[in-house]
Amino acid sequence: MAAPTVKVVPSEVEVSNELCQLVVSSANAAIKERGVFTFGVSGGSAAKFLCNGLPQASTDWSKWRVFFCDERLVPFSDPECTYAYYKANLLSKVPIPEEHFYALNPNLSVEDAADDYEKKLRTVFPDGIPRFDVLSLGMGPDGHTCSLFPGHQLLKETEKMYAPISDSPKPPPQRVTLTFPVINNAACCVFASCGAGKADIVQQVLEDKSDEPLPAARVRPTNGEVVWILDKPAAGKLQASL
């Protein structure tokens, strides 16, 4: 379980560039080695960074298999739908087969949607705990990641790969999320955060040693790496010399 690698760059543009370079280099290495690249995506600023940078990438898009680290159970027409954002801003620009970009079924109950999405995951990872090549994770101002919130019972989930949540503290309340056994089995987890508004929570996640670490601080792959890509304002309160 390696300590986080922290990369600090001058601006948001460089954060986006660094994130996309990491993803594409990982993709091309995985495709060369195994013929497939497995990738988990999130919403928020990470989605914006990926959709801005990935369309310029040189890669075999037909080999990408993309899942959501978490997704809101809303119709595809809802502005809160993360899949709809990627469809408009990435799938429309790169030749990833749409069937390889796995969407949550918004017509099911949240419990059934989680079960259905786990079945989709099993088409790519038939056995054992899935091992993603890269998970692009976001972090909220409360230190949550995916839809795993501080103090929530899902922090202790060990059986499900994708779990339903009906009481998200952040709306919309119904979501489906990866759980920590899958997150911490990834080869690489990467966070990308920008702005002085993130400085306090970045410092807390990376440097606080409390007995109850925030969800984002619990991302520590057992046989992989966790990388934080920060602009200077987001890294502004870190005590460690970088």
Disulfide bonds with the S-S distance in Angstrom:
none
